[in-house]
Amino acid sequence: MNNSATDQLLTQIAVVDDRFSGHIRVASAALDTTEVVEYGSATPVATASVIKVPILLTALALAEEGGIDLSTRVTIKSTDIVEGSGFLKLFQAGLEPTLRDLSISMIATSDNTATNLMIDSVGGVEAVNAFCGSLGLGDIRLHNRIDFSLLGDDPEALGTASISDLNRLSQRIANGTAFSPSVSREAEDIMGTQMYLDLVARHYQLNPYANELGKPTQLTVASKTGFFGGIRVDMGIVRWANGGFTYACSAHDSDDLAFSCSAEPAMALGKVGQLLLQHYWPESAGQIPLALGLEV
């Protein structure tokens, strides 16, 4: 990307930030370059559920080394159930999913019960932080298991990270260096199952069921979102034929504390996502695959 295009993108992001009641932070990079576009991305912020990606990678890496077996079944006890996001809380105790099932649930539906069981399976909070440190991503820190009596109203009590390091993690997954090529590929595949696509990708023309239905798709997204009152965070990989980009974005300190998909921080990251796709999409590929009627 030329400097003028990058400067224009940063100017456009600044406009979104100026109109937002809190603070927008962005880092992104084309898949075929090491040049990173960064906007306020160095400051560590609350990750919300985006911290579940490092937990996933820790488990996949440990499994590749033989430290755990992802086919092992875990009996879910009533004392394991955690409220908040996910579906396992809705089922009776006694289910016996595999660790791989739990890994997928932790990402696909951001399941909190699955998350705690995966943290325990890899050796606890410090094991996740040690893994991030081994990748040179020391800003990414898991602080606690999910326990709302402990986390309270502190959005940073679960995890914190700089948006720069979250994008670097997206880059490492995309280029096959998040531990190993096989671990990176499996992590990206699992991130592709996420069912929450209302932040950066909210205006993209996506078909998340394309593979299973055998339908061609122009655009794919592998991502993980997180939310808290007044906060939205998103990281991921956007791909198309012969191209794509990685990203990490956050909207913090919003006056709008609603959890709806139309809350101010969600809408702000949707606008950032639109700007990123417009910036990276090649002219030779034709019309940008954004929602029909969306102002560009």
C-alpha positions as CSV (number, residue, x, y, z in Angstrom):
1,M,0.0,0.0,0.0
2,N,1.3,3.5,-0.8
3,N,1.7,6.1,1.9
4,S,-1.1,8.3,0.7
5,A,-3.6,5.4,0.9
6,T,-2.4,4.5,4.4
7,D,-2.6,8.2,5.5
8,Q,-6.1,8.3,4.1
9,L,-7.1,5.2,6.1
10,L,-5.7,6.6,9.3
11,T,-7.5,9.9,8.7
12,Q,-10.8,7.9,8.2
13,I,-10.2,5.9,11.4
14,A,-9.6,9.2,13.2
15,V,-13.0,10.5,12.1
16,V,-14.6,7.3,13.5
17,D,-12.7,7.8,16.7
18,D,-13.7,11.5,16.9
19,R,-17.4,10.6,16.6
20,F,-17.1,7.8,19.2
21,S,-17.7,8.6,22.8
22,G,-14.6,6.5,23.9
23,H,-11.4,5.4,22.2
24,I,-10.8,3.4,19.0
25,R,-7.6,1.4,18.5
26,V,-6.6,-0.4,15.3
27,A,-3.8,-2.5,13.9
28,S,-3.8,-4.3,10.6
29,A,-1.6,-5.6,7.9
30,A,-1.9,-7.1,4.4
31,L,-1.1,-10.8,4.2
32,D,1.7,-10.2,1.7
33,T,3.5,-7.5,3.7
34,T,5.1,-6.8,7.1
35,E,3.9,-3.2,7.0
36,V,1.4,-2.6,9.8
37,V,-1.2,0.2,9.9
38,E,-1.5,1.2,13.6
39,Y,-3.8,3.7,15.3
40,G,-3.4,4.0,19.1
41,S,-2.6,0.4,19.2
42,A,0.3,0.3,21.7
43,T,-1.7,0.8,24.9
44,P,-2.8,-2.4,26.7
45,V,-6.5,-2.6,27.0
46,A,-9.1,-5.1,28.3
47,T,-9.4,-8.0,25.8
48,A,-12.8,-9.4,26.9
49,S,-13.2,-12.8,25.2
50,V,-10.5,-12.3,22.6
51,I,-8.2,-13.7,25.2
52,K,-9.6,-17.1,24.4
53,V,-7.5,-17.2,21.2
54,P,-4.2,-17.5,23.2
55,I,-5.9,-20.2,25.4
56,L,-6.8,-22.1,22.2
57,L,-3.3,-21.8,20.8
58,T,-1.7,-22.9,24.1
59,A,-3.9,-26.1,24.0
60,L,-3.1,-26.8,20.3
61,A,0.6,-26.4,20.9
62,L,0.6,-28.5,24.0
63,A,-1.3,-31.2,22.1
64,E,1.2,-31.2,19.3
65,E,4.0,-31.7,21.8
66,G,2.1,-34.6,23.4
67,G,1.4,-32.8,26.6
68,I,-2.4,-33.3,26.3
69,D,-4.7,-35.4,24.2
70,L,-7.5,-33.3,22.6
71,S,-9.6,-36.5,22.2
72,T,-9.8,-36.9,26.0
73,R,-13.3,-36.6,27.3
74,V,-14.1,-34.4,30.2
75,T,-17.2,-34.8,32.4
76,I,-18.8,-31.5,33.1
77,K,-19.9,-31.1,36.7
78,S,-22.5,-28.7,38.0
79,T,-19.6,-26.8,39.7
80,D,-18.0,-26.3,36.3
81,I,-20.9,-24.3,34.9
82,V,-20.1,-20.6,34.3
83,E,-22.7,-18.0,33.4
84,G,-22.4,-15.6,30.5
85,S,-21.7,-16.5,26.9
86,G,-22.0,-20.0,25.5
87,F,-24.4,-22.9,25.5
88,L,-23.0,-25.5,28.0
89,K,-24.7,-23.6,30.8
90,L,-28.0,-24.6,29.3
91,F,-27.4,-28.3,29.5
92,Q,-27.6,-30.8,32.4
93,A,-24.3,-31.7,34.1
94,G,-22.8,-35.0,33.0
95,L,-22.0,-34.2,29.4
96,E,-18.6,-35.6,28.3
97,P,-17.2,-33.5,25.5
98,T,-13.7,-33.9,24.3
99,L,-11.0,-31.3,24.9
100,R,-11.2,-30.5,21.2
101,D,-15.0,-30.0,21.5
102,L,-14.4,-27.6,24.4
103,S,-11.7,-25.8,22.4
104,I,-14.2,-25.2,19.5
105,S,-17.0,-24.2,21.9
106,M,-14.7,-21.7,23.5
107,I,-14.3,-19.9,20.1
108,A,-17.5,-20.7,18.2
109,T,-19.9,-19.6,20.9
110,S,-17.3,-18.0,23.3
111,D,-18.4,-20.6,25.9
112,N,-17.2,-19.6,29.4
113,T,-17.6,-23.0,30.9
114,A,-15.5,-24.5,28.1
115,T,-12.9,-21.7,28.6
116,N,-12.3,-22.5,32.2
117,L,-12.0,-26.2,31.5
118,M,-9.4,-25.5,28.7
119,I,-7.4,-23.1,31.0
120,D,-7.3,-26.0,33.6
121,S,-6.3,-28.5,30.9
122,V,-3.2,-26.6,29.8
123,G,-1.9,-26.0,33.3
124,G,-3.6,-22.7,34.3
125,V,-3.3,-19.0,33.7
126,E,0.5,-18.9,33.8
127,A,0.8,-21.6,31.1
128,V,-1.1,-19.4,28.7
129,N,1.0,-16.3,29.5
130,A,4.2,-18.4,29.1
131,F,3.0,-19.4,25.7
132,C,2.4,-15.8,24.6
133,G,5.8,-14.9,25.9
134,S,7.4,-17.6,23.8
135,L,5.9,-16.0,20.7
136,G,7.3,-12.6,21.7
137,L,3.8,-11.3,22.6
138,G,4.3,-10.3,26.2
139,D,1.6,-7.6,26.1
140,I,-1.0,-10.4,25.9
141,R,-1.9,-11.5,29.5
142,L,-4.6,-13.8,30.9
143,H,-5.1,-12.6,34.5
144,N,-7.8,-15.0,35.8
145,R,-10.2,-17.9,35.0
146,I,-13.7,-16.7,34.4
147,D,-15.3,-16.2,37.8
148,F,-17.7,-13.3,37.9
149,S,-17.5,-13.1,41.7
150,L,-13.8,-12.3,41.2
151,L,-13.9,-10.3,38.0
152,G,-16.7,-8.1,39.1
153,D,-17.1,-4.9,37.0
154,D,-13.4,-4.7,36.2
155,P,-13.1,-5.3,32.4
156,E,-9.3,-5.8,32.7
157,A,-9.6,-8.6,35.4
158,L,-9.9,-11.3,32.8
159,G,-7.2,-10.3,30.3
160,T,-5.3,-7.4,28.8
161,A,-3.3,-6.9,25.6
162,S,-2.1,-4.2,23.3
163,I,-4.0,-4.2,20.0
164,S,-0.5,-4.3,18.3
165,D,0.2,-7.7,19.9
166,L,-3.2,-9.0,19.1
167,N,-2.7,-8.2,15.4
168,R,0.8,-9.7,15.6
169,L,-0.9,-12.9,16.9
170,S,-3.3,-12.8,13.9
171,Q,-0.3,-12.4,11.6
172,R,1.5,-15.4,13.2
173,I,-1.6,-17.5,12.8
174,A,-2.1,-16.4,9.2
175,N,1.5,-17.0,8.2
176,G,1.9,-20.3,10.0
177,T,4.2,-19.2,12.8
178,A,1.9,-19.4,15.8
179,F,4.0,-22.2,17.2
180,S,3.9,-24.3,14.0
181,P,2.1,-24.4,10.6
182,S,-0.2,-27.2,11.8
183,V,-1.2,-25.4,15.0
184,S,-1.7,-22.2,13.1
185,R,-3.9,-23.8,10.5
186,E,-6.0,-25.6,13.1
187,A,-6.4,-22.3,15.1
188,E,-7.5,-20.4,12.0
189,D,-9.9,-23.2,11.1
190,I,-11.5,-23.1,14.6
191,M,-11.6,-19.3,14.5
192,G,-13.5,-19.7,11.3
193,T,-16.3,-21.3,13.3
194,Q,-17.1,-18.2,15.4
195,M,-20.7,-17.3,15.2
196,Y,-20.4,-13.7,16.3
197,L,-19.8,-11.6,13.2
198,D,-21.3,-8.3,14.2
199,L,-18.1,-6.3,14.8
200,V,-15.4,-5.8,12.2
201,A,-17.1,-8.1,9.7
202,R,-20.7,-6.8,10.3
203,H,-20.9,-5.2,6.8
204,Y,-19.1,-7.9,4.9
205,Q,-20.8,-10.1,2.4
206,L,-20.1,-13.4,4.1
207,N,-21.6,-16.9,3.9
208,P,-20.3,-18.7,7.1
209,Y,-22.0,-21.9,5.8
210,A,-20.3,-21.8,2.4
211,N,-18.0,-24.8,3.0
212,E,-20.6,-27.2,4.4
213,L,-23.1,-26.2,1.7
214,G,-20.6,-26.4,-1.1
215,K,-21.2,-22.8,-2.1
216,P,-18.4,-20.6,-3.5
217,T,-17.6,-17.6,-1.4
218,Q,-15.6,-14.5,-2.2
219,L,-14.6,-13.7,1.3
220,T,-13.7,-15.7,4.4
221,V,-13.2,-14.4,8.0
222,A,-11.5,-16.3,10.9
223,S,-11.9,-14.2,14.0
224,K,-12.7,-13.9,17.7
225,T,-14.8,-11.1,19.2
226,G,-15.2,-10.0,22.8
227,F,-17.6,-7.7,24.6
228,F,-18.2,-6.0,27.9
229,G,-20.3,-3.0,28.8
230,G,-19.0,-0.1,26.8
231,I,-16.3,-2.3,25.2
232,R,-15.9,-4.4,22.0
233,V,-12.7,-6.1,20.8
234,D,-12.1,-8.1,17.7
235,M,-9.1,-9.9,16.1
236,G,-8.9,-12.0,13.0
237,I,-7.9,-12.9,9.4
238,V,-9.8,-11.9,6.3
239,R,-9.0,-13.8,3.1
240,W,-9.9,-13.8,-0.5
241,A,-8.3,-15.3,-3.6
242,N,-4.6,-14.3,-3.6
243,G,-5.0,-11.7,-0.8
244,G,-6.3,-10.6,2.5
245,F,-5.3,-8.9,5.7
246,T,-5.1,-9.4,9.5
247,Y,-6.5,-7.1,12.0
248,A,-7.1,-6.3,15.7
249,C,-9.4,-3.5,16.8
250,S,-11.0,-2.3,19.9
251,A,-13.6,0.3,21.0
252,H,-13.3,1.1,24.7
253,D,-14.8,3.5,27.2
254,S,-18.1,4.0,25.3
255,D,-20.9,5.8,27.0
256,D,-23.2,3.2,25.5
257,L,-23.2,0.2,27.9
258,A,-25.7,-1.8,26.0
259,F,-24.9,-5.4,24.8
260,S,-27.0,-5.2,21.7
261,C,-25.4,-5.6,18.2
262,S,-26.4,-2.0,17.5
263,A,-24.6,-0.5,20.5
264,E,-22.2,2.3,19.8
265,P,-18.9,0.3,20.1
266,A,-20.2,-2.5,17.9
267,M,-21.3,0.0,15.2
268,A,-17.9,1.9,15.4
269,L,-16.0,-1.3,14.8
270,G,-18.3,-2.2,12.0
271,K,-17.3,1.1,10.4
272,V,-13.6,0.4,11.0
273,G,-14.1,-3.0,9.4
274,Q,-15.6,-1.3,6.3
275,L,-12.7,1.0,6.0
276,L,-10.2,-1.8,6.3
277,L,-11.8,-3.9,3.6
278,Q,-12.0,-0.8,1.3
279,H,-8.3,-0.1,2.0
280,Y,-7.0,-3.6,1.3
281,W,-9.4,-4.8,-1.4
282,P,-7.6,-4.8,-4.8
283,E,-9.1,-2.8,-7.7
284,S,-8.5,-5.8,-10.0
285,A,-10.9,-7.9,-7.9
286,G,-13.9,-5.8,-8.8
287,Q,-16.7,-4.6,-6.5
288,I,-15.8,-4.6,-2.8
289,P,-18.0,-7.3,-1.1
290,L,-19.8,-5.0,1.4
291,A,-23.4,-5.1,2.2
292,L,-25.6,-3.8,-0.6
293,G,-26.7,-0.2,-0.1
294,L,-23.9,0.5,2.4
295,E,-22.5,4.0,2.1
296,V,-18.9,3.8,0.9
